[in-house]
């Protein structure tokens, strides 16, 4: 039986906090932090100034990085030291966005129809603004936590050669060492038409990998076409990829997710979620759920073409054709294993499949790269989360989930820091626009997110 939930109400923030949060959010959106022409240093400096102006000691707010464009801000909110610190990570960089693709200017903060628009309103300047606001809010109240809270806002999570979390761990581990990590780039509140369904907490994630498909050919005059066309080889390989889904597979986290999500669904969807948990899973249920991109990405490794390049003149046969295939790989499988599987799927010796790293270096064989194993959050993390979800969103359940994207948790987990994806931003499950056109977030969802992390940080750091 479906449970009717009351709509989310805007958090009851005082006007000063609401004004501060909106100003910080606008400032971040309007600083271009793309890898091509932007600078995370400008954004890091701006957020550092916000904290310094609010009274944080200069020794507790640092901007540092490997070069002038890839700065990271690290701020420490001092506590009693009764327990080890918590580290919160969030990235300042955003995916490229063209003005010609958007209805609005992606680097202008626009409020209309109950939404804030701009690149980063979902991924993830929205949470950066929340966290800086809440640091200032707690400081103004003279709140004293029982442990230090460290905030790291970093560069190059979306690509580039200077990933900030990786760089900080290698060069300034002392600044960010903690008992565990909260990654505000994962988790969140799933809604349908603005009504809460559940609160997600990331317990593991897929592995990110790019592969280059390339075919070369002597080329020649376009008046003398031959079947052996480099573009056709790559195009045929991509069609085979489109028609060859990777196998269905559940892990401990996705199994729990579908078990708990089934109770929140109705009709065929609920029945199918239960049926895929059977041994063996019901093939019809798998097929029906796979038609929904959200559920398909939870049940299998996915690989999709994202870029193409071919030819050198309109009147010449192409001498080179290339495509980028982006894969999100289920835990338990390596990036090299998937590269070899792509070779098998393409079944064309003229299509060379090579691994591409974040700096766009190309390798014949994939370097050692594996997803991190499932890490179910402990009671210390989950209990206060469930309590606040109950208070703010009328008792909706908290469900561990696997992020189908990728995040900087891969670096913190590898460094021995347990990491959990948690944020309080509500996004409709059919309105995920991260990396896409006209990215937006509901105005009320943003202010609810400010209230959520304020309450959550207090719950995690209150004297017991």
Buried (B, 14 or more C-beta within 10 A) or exposed (E): EEEEBEEBEBBEBEEEBBEBBBBBBBBBBBBBBBBEEBBBBBBBBBBBBBBBEBEBEEEBBBBBBBEEBBBBBBBBBBBEEEBEBBBBBBBBBBBBBEEEEBEBBBBBBBEEEEBBBBBBBBBBBBBBBBBBBBBBBBBEEEBEBBBBBBBBBBBBBBBBBBBBBBBBBEEBEEBBBBEBBBBBBBBBBBBEEBBBBBBBBBBBBBBBBBBBBBBBBEBEEEEEEEEEBBBBBBBBBBEBBEEEBBEBBBBBBBEBBBEBBBBBBEEEBBBBBBBBBEEEBBEEBBEBBBEBEEBBBBBBBBBEBEEBEBBEEEEEBBBBBBBBBBBBBBBBBBBBEBBEBBBEBBEBEBBBBBBBBBEEEBEEEBEEBBBBEBBBBEEEBBBBBBBBBBEBBBEBBBBBBBBBBBBBBBBBBEBEBBBBBBBBBBBBEEBBBBBBEBBBBBBBBBBBBBBBBBBBBBEBBEEE
